């Protein structure tokens, strides 16, 4: 099997001019750097380094091999052509939830810019072998921000959601860490301002089980249309979701994750 390409959808990834990418994230009380560099033969070389802390639970990387896909060839064949995809699980539920909150309602390009500005202004900076990267701000930091500071950071719209998520994280982070994906989604939806889309996006980010993802959202619909333009994909979200779930059958997670990864890799001027 060829070396997998890292899925760089998470907004925490910082990109170098040489094609490398780096990210820092929390895992079991420690902070880790994940650095990806492109191989000449394709795919990424991945290095994981603990930066702080004394726990040895490194971030988990899952690899999805599209050769195992079954079903509709017009969708599966271009996914197979791109080869295997790896994705880092976001170990910290708080970080996954915070990212999902900042993605609510707005276009992906704007959300990415807001997220990175927020991290650089309020999150801890770490130096990696490929350059600096920033953690998502801690719950305590978010709760200490004033309304005016949220406004300056252009995060006013997300202020209530982030505060609610931060308060819930301080109370429930230990419980969340031991939950299955479905249990986590149910728990997150009990948090004020956290709806099904946000909870499911966070659950998928934590587990890499993309059957949990809101698989009929705009991103999946957009990339499905570009991946397999010969298919008459339904425009309404519910109708698309039913067809997508039927075609994917037991491989809903694989179809959804690989399609989103294909979109990240092949995006050319598409604003979601």
Backbone torsions as a table, in degrees:
resi	resn	phi	psi	omega
1	UNK	NA	137.5	177.6
2	UNK	-67.7	162.9	179.8
3	UNK	-69.5	137.3	-177.2
4	UNK	-71.6	154.4	172.1
5	UNK	-93.0	131.1	179.5
6	UNK	-73.3	132.3	175.0
7	UNK	-78.8	116.5	-172.5
8	UNK	-107.7	43.1	-178.2
9	UNK	-77.2	-30.6	-176.4
10	UNK	-65.1	135.8	-174.9
11	UNK	-69.0	-11.3	179.0
12	UNK	-74.2	-13.1	179.7
13	UNK	-70.3	132.8	173.3
14	UNK	-108.2	138.9	-173.4
15	UNK	-110.6	137.1	177.0
16	UNK	-97.3	161.1	179.6
17	UNK	-65.4	-20.0	-178.0
18	UNK	-90.2	9.3	-179.5
19	UNK	89.8	-1.5	178.7
20	UNK	-78.1	165.5	175.6
21	UNK	-144.0	144.8	179.1
22	UNK	-139.6	153.4	-179.9
23	UNK	-152.3	146.0	171.6
24	UNK	-116.6	144.3	-179.3
25	UNK	-155.2	159.0	179.8
26	UNK	-87.6	143.1	173.9
27	UNK	-150.7	116.1	177.1
28	UNK	51.2	41.8	174.7
29	UNK	89.1	-7.4	176.4
30	UNK	-109.9	163.8	176.3
31	UNK	-112.0	131.6	-175.0
32	UNK	-123.1	148.0	171.4
33	UNK	-106.9	134.9	173.1
34	UNK	-117.1	121.1	-178.1
35	UNK	-120.2	127.5	179.6
36	UNK	-115.1	130.6	174.7
37	UNK	-125.8	139.7	-177.2
38	UNK	-69.3	139.3	174.8
39	UNK	-88.8	147.7	177.8
40	UNK	-63.3	-29.5	-178.2
41	UNK	-90.7	5.0	179.5
42	UNK	106.3	155.3	-179.1
43	UNK	79.1	-171.4	-177.3
44	UNK	-122.3	144.4	165.7
45	UNK	-91.4	131.4	-173.4
46	UNK	-119.0	131.4	176.3
47	UNK	-123.4	129.8	178.8
48	UNK	-116.6	124.3	-176.0
49	UNK	-131.1	132.3	174.1
50	UNK	-78.5	129.1	-178.6
51	UNK	-99.1	-40.9	177.7
52	UNK	-143.6	160.4	177.9
53	UNK	97.2	171.8	-176.4
54	UNK	-126.9	14.8	175.9
55	UNK	-95.5	149.2	-175.5
56	UNK	-103.2	14.0	-178.3
57	UNK	-85.4	92.8	-177.6
58	UNK	-74.7	158.0	174.5
59	UNK	-56.8	143.7	-178.9
60	UNK	-89.2	135.3	174.6
61	UNK	-116.4	123.5	177.4
62	UNK	-102.0	142.8	176.6
63	UNK	-115.6	130.6	-180.0
64	UNK	-113.9	120.0	-177.0
65	UNK	-99.2	112.7	-177.3
66	UNK	-69.3	-10.3	175.7
67	UNK	-63.9	-20.3	-179.4
68	UNK	-87.3	-0.3	179.8
69	UNK	-68.1	147.0	174.7
70	UNK	-130.1	160.7	174.9
71	UNK	107.6	-146.6	-168.3
72	UNK	-57.3	109.8	-172.6
73	UNK	-64.0	-33.7	-176.4
74	UNK	-64.4	-23.8	174.4
75	UNK	-92.2	-45.9	-172.7
76	UNK	-70.6	-35.8	-174.9
77	UNK	-61.4	-48.1	178.0
78	UNK	-66.8	-28.0	175.6
79	UNK	-69.3	-40.1	176.8
80	UNK	-63.5	-37.9	-178.0
81	UNK	-62.9	-28.0	-180.0
82	UNK	-80.0	-14.6	177.5
83	UNK	83.0	-177.8	-175.7
84	UNK	-67.0	150.1	-178.5
85	UNK	-123.8	135.2	174.3
86	UNK	-109.7	148.8	176.4
87	UNK	-143.2	137.3	177.7
88	UNK	-83.5	129.2	172.3
89	UNK	-73.3	137.7	172.8
90	UNK	-80.7	102.4	-171.4
91	UNK	-63.8	-34.3	-174.4
92	UNK	-89.8	114.4	-179.4
93	UNK	-59.6	-37.0	178.9
94	UNK	-57.7	-45.6	-179.8
95	UNK	-64.5	-43.0	179.6
96	UNK	-62.5	-41.8	-180.0
97	UNK	-68.3	-42.0	178.4
98	UNK	-60.8	-43.2	177.1
99	UNK	-61.2	-46.1	-178.2
100	UNK	-61.7	-38.7	177.8
101	UNK	-61.9	-43.3	-177.4
102	UNK	-71.7	-10.7	176.9
103	UNK	-93.6	-3.1	-176.3
104	UNK	-63.2	127.8	167.2
105	UNK	74.9	-39.0	-169.8
106	UNK	-90.4	168.6	-180.0
107	UNK	-68.2	152.2	-175.1
108	UNK	-60.3	-41.4	-177.5
109	UNK	-63.3	-40.9	178.4
110	UNK	-69.0	-41.5	178.9
111	UNK	-61.8	-42.1	179.7
112	UNK	-62.6	-44.3	179.2
113	UNK	-62.7	-44.5	178.7
114	UNK	-61.4	-44.8	-177.6
115	UNK	-61.2	-46.3	-176.8
116	UNK	-69.5	-37.8	176.8
117	UNK	-62.7	-42.2	-179.6
118	UNK	-62.6	-44.4	179.9
119	UNK	-65.5	-43.5	-177.6
120	UNK	-68.8	-30.1	-179.7
121	UNK	-81.6	-35.5	-169.9
122	UNK	-123.9	-12.2	-178.3
123	UNK	-94.3	164.7	178.7
124	UNK	-77.6	135.6	178.3
125	UNK	-92.6	140.0	175.0
126	UNK	-132.3	143.8	176.8
127	UNK	-95.6	125.4	177.0
128	UNK	-109.4	175.0	179.5
129	UNK	-63.7	-19.7	-178.2
130	UNK	-107.5	4.5	-179.5
131	UNK	126.3	-179.8	-176.1
132	UNK	-75.5	153.0	174.0
133	UNK	-148.9	159.1	-173.1
134	UNK	-125.9	139.2	172.2
135	UNK	-76.3	154.3	169.3
136	UNK	-65.8	139.0	-178.0
137	UNK	-55.5	146.7	-178.8
138	UNK	-69.9	161.1	176.0
139	UNK	-57.1	-39.3	179.9
140	UNK	-62.2	-40.7	179.3
141	UNK	-64.5	-42.9	179.9
142	UNK	-62.1	-42.9	-178.2
143	UNK	-70.2	-21.3	179.6
144	UNK	-84.0	-12.9	-178.9
145	UNK	-72.5	138.4	176.7
146	UNK	-83.3	166.0	175.5
147	UNK	-57.1	-41.5	-178.9
148	UNK	-63.4	-38.5	179.3
149	UNK	-67.4	-38.9	174.1
150	UNK	-60.1	-41.0	-179.8
151	UNK	-62.8	-46.0	-179.8
152	UNK	-60.4	-36.7	-179.6
153	UNK	-81.4	2.6	-179.0
154	UNK	59.7	37.7	-179.7
155	UNK	-118.3	20.1	-176.5
156	UNK	-57.1	-42.9	-176.9
157	UNK	-61.1	-30.0	-175.1
158	UNK	-97.9	1.6	-173.0
159	UNK	-56.8	-50.8	-176.7
160	UNK	-66.3	-43.4	-179.9
161	UNK	-63.4	-42.4	-179.8
162	UNK	-67.9	-39.1	178.7
163	UNK	-65.6	-43.4	178.5
164	UNK	-62.3	-43.3	179.5
165	UNK	-64.5	-39.3	180.0
166	UNK	-65.7	-44.4	178.5
167	UNK	-61.9	-43.3	179.7
168	UNK	-65.6	-37.5	-179.7
169	UNK	-64.8	-42.3	179.3
170	UNK	-63.3	-28.8	179.7
171	UNK	-87.1	-33.3	-164.8
172	UNK	-124.6	3.7	-174.5
173	UNK	-55.6	-40.4	-179.5
174	UNK	-63.1	-43.3	179.2
175	UNK	-66.0	-43.1	-179.6
176	UNK	-57.9	-38.6	-174.9
177	UNK	-62.6	-24.5	-177.8
178	UNK	-98.8	6.7	-174.7
179	UNK	-91.3	153.7	168.7
180	UNK	-72.3	169.7	179.9
181	UNK	-58.5	-46.7	-179.5
182	UNK	-65.1	-40.0	177.9
183	UNK	-63.6	-41.2	-179.4
184	UNK	-63.6	-43.7	179.9
185	UNK	-60.5	-43.8	178.4
186	UNK	-62.1	-42.6	-179.2
187	UNK	-66.2	-42.3	-178.1
188	UNK	-65.8	-33.4	-179.2
189	UNK	-70.1	-13.0	175.9
190	UNK	-81.6	-7.7	179.4
191	UNK	-82.7	137.2	179.5
192	UNK	-56.4	132.5	178.1
193	UNK	73.6	11.3	176.3
194	UNK	-110.7	108.5	-179.3
195	UNK	-98.7	-174.4	-176.6
196	UNK	-58.7	-43.4	-178.0
197	UNK	-61.6	-48.9	-177.5
198	UNK	-63.3	-44.0	-179.7
199	UNK	-64.7	-40.6	-178.4
200	UNK	-71.9	-38.5	176.4
201	UNK	-61.8	-42.7	178.3
202	UNK	-66.3	-42.7	179.9
203	UNK	-61.1	-40.9	178.2
204	UNK	-67.1	-38.7	179.3
205	UNK	-62.3	-38.2	-178.2
206	UNK	-75.2	-36.8	-171.4
207	UNK	-103.8	-19.5	-168.9
208	UNK	61.9	18.6	171.5
209	UNK	-95.0	100.3	-174.2
210	UNK	-87.6	7.9	165.2
211	UNK	-73.8	-17.5	176.6
212	UNK	-82.2	-21.5	-175.8
213	UNK	-66.1	150.6	174.0
214	UNK	-70.2	79.7	-163.7
215	UNK	-72.2	-1.1	174.5
216	UNK	-105.4	13.8	-176.0
217	UNK	-73.8	177.2	-173.2
218	UNK	-60.1	-39.6	-177.8
219	UNK	-62.2	-47.8	-179.4
220	UNK	-65.4	-43.1	179.6
221	UNK	-61.7	-41.2	-179.4
222	UNK	-64.0	-49.7	-175.4
223	UNK	-73.0	-31.1	174.1
224	UNK	-61.6	-41.6	179.3
225	UNK	-65.2	-34.8	179.1
226	UNK	-83.0	-31.5	178.3
227	UNK	-68.7	-43.0	-177.2
228	UNK	-133.1	74.1	-175.0
229	UNK	-68.3	-15.9	179.9
230	UNK	-75.6	-13.7	-179.7
231	UNK	-83.3	137.2	176.3
232	UNK	-85.1	76.7	-176.8
233	UNK	-68.7	134.1	176.3
234	UNK	-64.1	140.7	177.9
235	UNK	-77.3	-41.8	179.1
236	UNK	-61.8	138.3	-175.1
237	UNK	-57.8	-46.0	-177.2
238	UNK	-65.1	-40.9	179.7
239	UNK	-67.4	-41.8	176.3
240	UNK	-60.2	-45.9	-178.3
241	UNK	-58.7	-41.7	179.1
242	UNK	-64.2	-43.6	179.8
243	UNK	-66.5	-44.6	-179.2
244	UNK	-59.5	-44.6	-179.5
245	UNK	-65.8	-37.6	179.1
246	UNK	-67.1	-45.7	-178.3
247	UNK	-66.9	-40.6	-178.1
248	UNK	-73.0	-31.0	178.6
249	UNK	55.9	-121.2	-176.7
250	UNK	-79.0	-3.3	-177.9
251	UNK	-111.5	35.3	-179.0
252	UNK	-58.8	-41.7	179.1
253	UNK	-62.4	-48.2	-177.4
254	UNK	-64.4	-46.5	179.1
255	UNK	-58.5	-45.7	-175.1
256	UNK	-69.4	-48.6	-179.3
257	UNK	-62.9	-46.3	-177.7
258	UNK	-66.2	-34.3	177.8
259	UNK	-68.3	-42.4	176.4
260	UNK	-64.2	-40.1	177.5
261	UNK	-63.6	-40.6	176.8
262	UNK	-59.6	-41.6	179.2
263	UNK	-64.7	-42.7	177.7
264	UNK	-59.5	-40.5	-175.9
265	UNK	-74.0	-35.3	-171.6
266	UNK	-106.3	3.9	-178.2
267	UNK	-60.2	130.8	177.3
268	UNK	-137.9	91.7	176.1
269	UNK	71.2	22.8	179.0
270	UNK	-98.1	121.4	178.8
271	UNK	-103.8	117.8	-179.7
272	UNK	-97.5	NA	NA
